[in-house]
Amino acid sequence: MECQIEVNKSSCSCTYEPCDRKGKCCECIRYHWEQGELPGCLFPPEVERAYDRSLAKFIAVYSKELPDLSGLRL
């Protein structure tokens, strides 16, 4: 399967503008995982903008309320 960078960019919610991985989801996931983080697209917008992509923050956010992941496109 070929990466569809332009399609991915259209739904990328990352607000970190100098990021060169926008639309390259595999690279983004790999990078953040190596840093002990998750990509910004897995966080609500108000949390993503704070740039705390840690696993602890993800658990803290979603342990309060399980998200509706039905519309998530990976």
Biopython code that builds the backbone (N, CA, C, O; Angstrom):
import numpy as np
from Bio.PDB.StructureBuilder import StructureBuilder

atoms = [
    (1, "MET", "N", (0.837, -1.179, 0.000)),
    (1, "MET", "CA", (0.000, 0.000, 0.000)),
    (1, "MET", "C", (0.883, 1.244, 0.000)),
    (1, "MET", "O", (1.794, 1.364, 0.818)),
    (2, "GLU", "N", (0.618, 2.142, -0.892)),
    (2, "GLU", "CA", (1.381, 3.367, -1.018)),
    (2, "GLU", "C", (0.864, 4.423, -0.043)),
    (2, "GLU", "O", (-0.345, 4.567, 0.139)),
    (3, "CYS", "N", (1.773, 5.149, 0.573)),
    (3, "CYS", "CA", (1.390, 6.215, 1.503)),
    (3, "CYS", "C", (0.700, 7.342, 0.738)),
    (3, "CYS", "O", (1.196, 7.806, -0.288)),
    (4, "GLN", "N", (-0.432, 7.768, 1.243)),
    (4, "GLN", "CA", (-1.189, 8.840, 0.607)),
    (4, "GLN", "C", (-0.988, 10.126, 1.411)),
    (4, "GLN", "O", (-1.866, 10.557, 2.159)),
    (5, "ILE", "N", (0.163, 10.710, 1.240)),
    (5, "ILE", "CA", (0.589, 11.844, 2.055)),
    (5, "ILE", "C", (-0.393, 13.004, 1.994)),
    (5, "ILE", "O", (-0.740, 13.562, 3.035)),
    (6, "GLU", "N", (-0.846, 13.379, 0.818)),
    (6, "GLU", "CA", (-1.748, 14.535, 0.705)),
    (6, "GLU", "C", (-3.087, 14.265, 1.393)),
    (6, "GLU", "O", (-3.642, 15.158, 2.033)),
    (7, "VAL", "N", (-3.606, 13.052, 1.269)),
    (7, "VAL", "CA", (-4.852, 12.686, 1.954)),
    (7, "VAL", "C", (-4.632, 12.729, 3.459)),
    (7, "VAL", "O", (-5.470, 13.247, 4.198)),
    (8, "ASN", "N", (-3.516, 12.191, 3.909)),
    (8, "ASN", "CA", (-3.199, 12.192, 5.336)),
    (8, "ASN", "C", (-3.044, 13.614, 5.870)),
    (8, "ASN", "O", (-3.511, 13.918, 6.968)),
    (9, "LYS", "N", (-2.395, 14.481, 5.104)),
    (9, "LYS", "CA", (-2.201, 15.872, 5.537)),
    (9, "LYS", "C", (-3.530, 16.571, 5.756)),
    (9, "LYS", "O", (-3.661, 17.395, 6.662)),
    (10, "SER", "N", (-4.515, 16.247, 4.931)),
    (10, "SER", "CA", (-5.809, 16.931, 5.032)),
    (10, "SER", "C", (-6.527, 16.634, 6.345)),
    (10, "SER", "O", (-7.389, 17.404, 6.768)),
    (11, "SER", "N", (-6.179, 15.528, 6.990)),
    (11, "SER", "CA", (-6.829, 15.199, 8.257)),
    (11, "SER", "C", (-5.853, 15.222, 9.442)),
    (11, "SER", "O", (-6.196, 14.802, 10.547)),
    (12, "CYS", "N", (-4.644, 15.715, 9.197)),
    (12, "CYS", "CA", (-3.637, 15.785, 10.267)),
    (12, "CYS", "C", (-3.974, 16.942, 11.201)),
    (12, "CYS", "O", (-4.081, 18.087, 10.762)),
    (13, "SER", "N", (-4.137, 16.647, 12.465)),
    (13, "SER", "CA", (-4.509, 17.677, 13.447)),
    (13, "SER", "C", (-3.312, 18.232, 14.218)),
    (13, "SER", "O", (-3.485, 19.006, 15.160)),
    (14, "CYS", "N", (-2.124, 17.847, 13.828)),
    (14, "CYS", "CA", (-0.918, 18.318, 14.508)),
    (14, "CYS", "C", (-0.739, 19.809, 14.271)),
    (14, "CYS", "O", (-0.813, 20.271, 13.132)),
    (15, "THR", "N", (-0.503, 20.569, 15.343)),
    (15, "THR", "CA", (-0.323, 22.017, 15.232)),
    (15, "THR", "C", (1.148, 22.428, 15.242)),
    (15, "THR", "O", (1.461, 23.617, 15.182)),
    (16, "TYR", "N", (2.045, 21.454, 15.318)),
    (16, "TYR", "CA", (3.476, 21.766, 15.313)),
    (16, "TYR", "C", (3.897, 22.034, 13.868)),
    (16, "TYR", "O", (4.119, 21.101, 13.096)),
    (17, "GLU", "N", (4.004, 23.317, 13.509)),
    (17, "GLU", "CA", (4.201, 23.707, 12.113)),
    (17, "GLU", "C", (5.527, 23.308, 11.481)),
    (17, "GLU", "O", (5.519, 22.966, 10.298)),
    (18, "PRO", "N", (6.644, 23.322, 12.157)),
    (18, "PRO", "CA", (7.857, 22.926, 11.435)),
    (18, "PRO", "C", (8.004, 21.413, 11.242)),
    (18, "PRO", "O", (9.046, 20.956, 10.773)),
    (19, "CYS", "N", (6.998, 20.643, 11.587)),
    (19, "CYS", "CA", (7.091, 19.183, 11.493)),
    (19, "CYS", "C", (7.188, 18.739, 10.039)),
    (19, "CYS", "O", (6.359, 19.114, 9.209)),
    (20, "ASP", "N", (8.200, 17.944, 9.739)),
    (20, "ASP", "CA", (8.361, 17.433, 8.379)),
    (20, "ASP", "C", (7.741, 16.047, 8.202)),
    (20, "ASP", "O", (7.898, 15.424, 7.152)),
    (21, "ARG", "N", (7.037, 15.568, 9.228)),
    (21, "ARG", "CA", (6.389, 14.258, 9.145)),
    (21, "ARG", "C", (4.888, 14.359, 8.879)),
    (21, "ARG", "O", (4.209, 13.334, 8.817)),
    (22, "LYS", "N", (4.359, 15.569, 8.720)),
    (22, "LYS", "CA", (2.920, 15.728, 8.463)),
    (22, "LYS", "C", (2.531, 14.930, 7.228)),
    (22, "LYS", "O", (3.149, 15.047, 6.170)),
    (23, "GLY", "N", (1.504, 14.124, 7.384)),
    (23, "GLY", "CA", (1.028, 13.294, 6.288)),
    (23, "GLY", "C", (1.767, 11.981, 6.136)),
    (23, "GLY", "O", (1.341, 11.112, 5.375)),
    (24, "LYS", "N", (2.858, 11.830, 6.842)),
    (24, "LYS", "CA", (3.653, 10.598, 6.794)),
    (24, "LYS", "C", (3.427, 9.856, 8.112)),
    (24, "LYS", "O", (4.309, 9.804, 8.968)),
    (25, "CYS", "N", (2.248, 9.294, 8.256)),
    (25, "CYS", "CA", (1.804, 8.729, 9.536)),
    (25, "CYS", "C", (2.756, 7.674, 10.093)),
    (25, "CYS", "O", (3.017, 7.652, 11.296)),
    (26, "CYS", "N", (3.272, 6.806, 9.236)),
    (26, "CYS", "CA", (4.191, 5.768, 9.719)),
    (26, "CYS", "C", (5.438, 6.388, 10.347)),
    (26, "CYS", "O", (5.897, 5.946, 11.400)),
    (27, "GLU", "N", (5.979, 7.415, 9.691)),
    (27, "GLU", "CA", (7.149, 8.101, 10.235)),
    (27, "GLU", "C", (6.812, 8.824, 11.533)),
    (27, "GLU", "O", (7.604, 8.821, 12.475)),
    (28, "CYS", "N", (5.646, 9.435, 11.581)),
    (28, "CYS", "CA", (5.211, 10.168, 12.772)),
    (28, "CYS", "C", (5.064, 9.228, 13.968)),
    (28, "CYS", "O", (5.568, 9.506, 15.056)),
    (29, "ILE", "N", (4.379, 8.132, 13.756)),
    (29, "ILE", "CA", (4.183, 7.159, 14.839)),
    (29, "ILE", "C", (5.532, 6.624, 15.310)),
    (29, "ILE", "O", (5.788, 6.540, 16.511)),
    (30, "ARG", "N", (6.385, 6.266, 14.364)),
    (30, "ARG", "CA", (7.713, 5.739, 14.719)),
    (30, "ARG", "C", (8.500, 6.769, 15.530)),
    (30, "ARG", "O", (9.080, 6.427, 16.561)),
    (31, "TYR", "N", (8.528, 8.014, 15.080)),
    (31, "TYR", "CA", (9.266, 9.069, 15.777)),
    (31, "TYR", "C", (8.755, 9.252, 17.210)),
    (31, "TYR", "O", (9.536, 9.240, 18.162)),
    (32, "HIS", "N", (7.460, 9.418, 17.347)),
    (32, "HIS", "CA", (6.909, 9.662, 18.683)),
    (32, "HIS", "C", (7.092, 8.454, 19.595)),
    (32, "HIS", "O", (7.383, 8.615, 20.781)),
    (33, "TRP", "N", (6.927, 7.256, 19.060)),
    (33, "TRP", "CA", (7.108, 6.060, 19.883)),
    (33, "TRP", "C", (8.544, 5.959, 20.392)),
    (33, "TRP", "O", (8.776, 5.581, 21.541)),
    (34, "GLU", "N", (9.503, 6.296, 19.538)),
    (34, "GLU", "CA", (10.909, 6.289, 19.958)),
    (34, "GLU", "C", (11.169, 7.311, 21.066)),
    (34, "GLU", "O", (12.102, 7.147, 21.852)),
    (35, "GLN", "N", (10.353, 8.359, 21.129)),
    (35, "GLN", "CA", (10.467, 9.384, 22.161)),
    (35, "GLN", "C", (9.642, 9.038, 23.403)),
    (35, "GLN", "O", (9.630, 9.799, 24.370)),
    (36, "GLY", "N", (8.951, 7.889, 23.381)),
    (36, "GLY", "CA", (8.081, 7.514, 24.499)),
    (36, "GLY", "C", (6.774, 8.280, 24.481)),
    (36, "GLY", "O", (6.158, 8.503, 25.524)),
    (37, "GLU", "N", (6.350, 8.683, 23.285)),
    (37, "GLU", "CA", (5.152, 9.501, 23.120)),
    (37, "GLU", "C", (4.185, 8.856, 22.134)),
    (37, "GLU", "O", (4.454, 7.805, 21.552)),
    (38, "LEU", "N", (3.057, 9.525, 21.972)),
    (38, "LEU", "CA", (2.086, 9.179, 20.940)),
    (38, "LEU", "C", (1.908, 10.406, 20.052)),
    (38, "LEU", "O", (2.139, 11.528, 20.503)),
    (39, "PRO", "N", (1.503, 10.214, 18.800)),
    (39, "PRO", "CA", (1.306, 11.359, 17.908)),
    (39, "PRO", "C", (0.165, 12.261, 18.378)),
    (39, "PRO", "O", (-0.765, 11.816, 19.051)),
    (40, "GLY", "N", (0.259, 13.525, 18.011)),
    (40, "GLY", "CA", (-0.734, 14.513, 18.416)),
    (40, "GLY", "C", (-2.143, 14.191, 17.980)),
    (40, "GLY", "O", (-3.097, 14.589, 18.650)),
    (41, "CYS", "N", (-2.306, 13.478, 16.871)),
    (41, "CYS", "CA", (-3.650, 13.175, 16.362)),
    (41, "CYS", "C", (-4.446, 12.271, 17.296)),
    (41, "CYS", "O", (-5.653, 12.116, 17.116)),
    (42, "LEU", "N", (-3.802, 11.680, 18.279)),
    (42, "LEU", "CA", (-4.503, 10.809, 19.221)),
    (42, "LEU", "C", (-5.010, 11.562, 20.451)),
    (42, "LEU", "O", (-5.615, 10.966, 21.343)),
    (43, "PHE", "N", (-4.764, 12.861, 20.495)),
    (43, "PHE", "CA", (-5.178, 13.684, 21.625)),
    (43, "PHE", "C", (-6.273, 14.660, 21.215)),
    (43, "PHE", "O", (-6.354, 15.041, 20.047)),
    (44, "PRO", "N", (-7.121, 15.070, 22.165)),
    (44, "PRO", "CA", (-8.099, 16.120, 21.866)),
    (44, "PRO", "C", (-7.352, 17.414, 21.505)),
    (44, "PRO", "O", (-6.227, 17.620, 21.962)),
    (45, "PRO", "N", (-7.957, 18.276, 20.700)),
    (45, "PRO", "CA", (-7.274, 19.491, 20.240)),
    (45, "PRO", "C", (-6.664, 20.345, 21.350)),
    (45, "PRO", "O", (-5.538, 20.822, 21.207)),
    (46, "GLU", "N", (-7.378, 20.543, 22.438)),
    (46, "GLU", "CA", (-6.847, 21.397, 23.510)),
    (46, "GLU", "C", (-5.635, 20.783, 24.194)),
    (46, "GLU", "O", (-4.789, 21.509, 24.716)),
    (47, "VAL", "N", (-5.538, 19.472, 24.199)),
    (47, "VAL", "CA", (-4.385, 18.789, 24.790)),
    (47, "VAL", "C", (-3.242, 18.757, 23.777)),
    (47, "VAL", "O", (-2.083, 18.960, 24.138)),
    (48, "GLU", "N", (-3.565, 18.505, 22.526)),
    (48, "GLU", "CA", (-2.542, 18.445, 21.468)),
    (48, "GLU", "C", (-1.777, 19.760, 21.391)),
    (48, "GLU", "O", (-0.557, 19.754, 21.226)),
    (49, "ARG", "N", (-2.471, 20.881, 21.508)),
    (49, "ARG", "CA", (-1.830, 22.203, 21.398)),
    (49, "ARG", "C", (-0.807, 22.459, 22.503)),
    (49, "ARG", "O", (0.056, 23.324, 22.354)),
    (50, "ALA", "N", (-0.892, 21.721, 23.602)),
    (50, "ALA", "CA", (0.073, 21.876, 24.699)),
    (50, "ALA", "C", (1.357, 21.073, 24.457)),
    (50, "ALA", "O", (2.336, 21.234, 25.186)),
    (51, "TYR", "N", (1.352, 20.223, 23.451)),
    (51, "TYR", "CA", (2.510, 19.410, 23.034)),
    (51, "TYR", "C", (2.981, 18.399, 24.070)),
    (51, "TYR", "O", (4.116, 17.928, 23.993)),
    (52, "ASP", "N", (2.134, 18.053, 25.040)),
    (52, "ASP", "CA", (2.477, 16.958, 25.961)),
    (52, "ASP", "C", (1.932, 15.690, 25.323)),
    (52, "ASP", "O", (0.746, 15.384, 25.448)),
    (53, "ARG", "N", (2.789, 14.964, 24.647)),
    (53, "ARG", "CA", (2.387, 13.767, 23.899)),
    (53, "ARG", "C", (2.727, 12.489, 24.662)),
    (53, "ARG", "O", (2.767, 11.405, 24.080)),
    (54, "SER", "N", (2.966, 12.618, 25.940)),
    (54, "SER", "CA", (3.403, 11.480, 26.750)),
    (54, "SER", "C", (2.295, 10.439, 26.919)),
    (54, "SER", "O", (1.106, 10.742, 26.818)),
    (55, "LEU", "N", (2.721, 9.217, 27.175)),
    (55, "LEU", "CA", (1.763, 8.137, 27.441)),
    (55, "LEU", "C", (0.970, 8.452, 28.708)),
    (55, "LEU", "O", (-0.224, 8.164, 28.787)),
    (56, "ALA", "N", (1.637, 9.041, 29.694)),
    (56, "ALA", "CA", (0.956, 9.395, 30.946)),
    (56, "ALA", "C", (-0.175, 10.395, 30.684)),
    (56, "ALA", "O", (-1.257, 10.272, 31.258)),
    (57, "LYS", "N", (0.073, 11.374, 29.827)),
    (57, "LYS", "CA", (-0.959, 12.363, 29.509)),
    (57, "LYS", "C", (-2.112, 11.705, 28.764)),
    (57, "LYS", "O", (-3.274, 12.008, 29.033)),
    (58, "PHE", "N", (-1.805, 10.810, 27.835)),
    (58, "PHE", "CA", (-2.834, 10.090, 27.080)),
    (58, "PHE", "C", (-3.738, 9.309, 28.032)),
    (58, "PHE", "O", (-4.963, 9.360, 27.922)),
    (59, "ILE", "N", (-3.124, 8.591, 28.962)),
    (59, "ILE", "CA", (-3.889, 7.806, 29.934)),
    (59, "ILE", "C", (-4.713, 8.720, 30.830)),
    (59, "ILE", "O", (-5.874, 8.428, 31.114)),
    (60, "ALA", "N", (-4.123, 9.816, 31.274)),
    (60, "ALA", "CA", (-4.850, 10.748, 32.139)),
    (60, "ALA", "C", (-6.072, 11.325, 31.429)),
    (60, "ALA", "O", (-7.141, 11.443, 32.027)),
    (61, "VAL", "N", (-5.916, 11.682, 30.167)),
    (61, "VAL", "CA", (-7.017, 12.269, 29.403)),
    (61, "VAL", "C", (-8.124, 11.249, 29.170)),
    (61, "VAL", "O", (-9.299, 11.540, 29.394)),
    (62, "TYR", "N", (-7.752, 10.065, 28.724)),
    (62, "TYR", "CA", (-8.764, 9.097, 28.312)),
    (62, "TYR", "C", (-9.237, 8.152, 29.413)),
    (62, "TYR", "O", (-10.197, 7.408, 29.213)),
    (63, "SER", "N", (-8.588, 8.169, 30.555)),
    (63, "SER", "CA", (-9.092, 7.335, 31.647)),
    (63, "SER", "C", (-10.354, 7.951, 32.246)),
    (63, "SER", "O", (-11.125, 7.266, 32.918)),
    (64, "LYS", "N", (-10.562, 9.242, 32.003)),
    (64, "LYS", "CA", (-11.756, 9.926, 32.495)),
    (64, "LYS", "C", (-12.974, 9.578, 31.653)),
    (64, "LYS", "O", (-14.077, 9.410, 32.173)),
    (65, "GLU", "N", (-12.761, 9.472, 30.353)),
    (65, "GLU", "CA", (-13.863, 9.201, 29.441)),
    (65, "GLU", "C", (-13.310, 8.510, 28.204)),
    (65, "GLU", "O", (-12.366, 9.006, 27.590)),
    (66, "LEU", "N", (-13.871, 7.399, 27.841)),
    (66, "LEU", "CA", (-13.407, 6.701, 26.655)),
    (66, "LEU", "C", (-13.853, 7.456, 25.411)),
    (66, "LEU", "O", (-15.015, 7.850, 25.310)),
    (67, "PRO", "N", (-12.942, 7.660, 24.462)),
    (67, "PRO", "CA", (-13.296, 8.407, 23.262)),
    (67, "PRO", "C", (-14.061, 7.563, 22.254)),
    (67, "PRO", "O", (-13.991, 6.334, 22.264)),
    (68, "ASP", "N", (-14.797, 8.254, 21.381)),
    (68, "ASP", "CA", (-15.451, 7.591, 20.263)),
    (68, "ASP", "C", (-14.415, 7.546, 19.138)),
    (68, "ASP", "O", (-14.110, 8.574, 18.533)),
    (69, "LEU", "N", (-13.883, 6.377, 18.862)),
    (69, "LEU", "CA", (-12.836, 6.227, 17.859)),
    (69, "LEU", "C", (-13.386, 5.788, 16.510)),
    (69, "LEU", "O", (-12.616, 5.442, 15.614)),
    (70, "SER", "N", (-14.691, 5.798, 16.353)),
    (70, "SER", "CA", (-15.286, 5.297, 15.108)),
    (70, "SER", "C", (-14.881, 6.108, 13.891)),
    (70, "SER", "O", (-14.837, 5.565, 12.787)),
    (71, "GLY", "N", (-14.585, 7.388, 14.055)),
    (71, "GLY", "CA", (-14.229, 8.223, 12.920)),
    (71, "GLY", "C", (-12.732, 8.370, 12.723)),
    (71, "GLY", "O", (-12.306, 9.091, 11.821)),
    (72, "LEU", "N", (-11.918, 7.708, 13.541)),
    (72, "LEU", "CA", (-10.470, 7.816, 13.456)),
    (72, "LEU", "C", (-9.960, 7.131, 12.210)),
    (72, "LEU", "O", (-10.246, 5.959, 11.964)),
    (73, "ARG", "N", (-9.198, 7.880, 11.424)),
    (73, "ARG", "CA", (-8.601, 7.318, 10.211)),
    (73, "ARG", "C", (-7.099, 7.227, 10.421)),
    (73, "ARG", "O", (-6.437, 8.237, 10.659)),
    (74, "LEU", "N", (-6.572, 6.043, 10.334)),
    (74, "LEU", "CA", (-5.116, 5.870, 10.455)),
    (74, "LEU", "C", (-4.526, 5.447, 9.142)),
    (74, "LEU", "O", (-3.315, 5.251, 9.044)),
]
sb = StructureBuilder()
sb.init_structure("model")
sb.init_model(0)
sb.init_chain("A")
sb.init_seg("    ")
for serial, (resi, resn, name, xyz) in enumerate(atoms, 1):
    if name == "N":
        sb.init_residue(resn, " ", resi, " ")
    sb.init_atom(name, np.array(xyz, "f"), 0.0, 1.0, " ", f" {name:<3s}", serial, name[0])
structure = sb.get_structure()
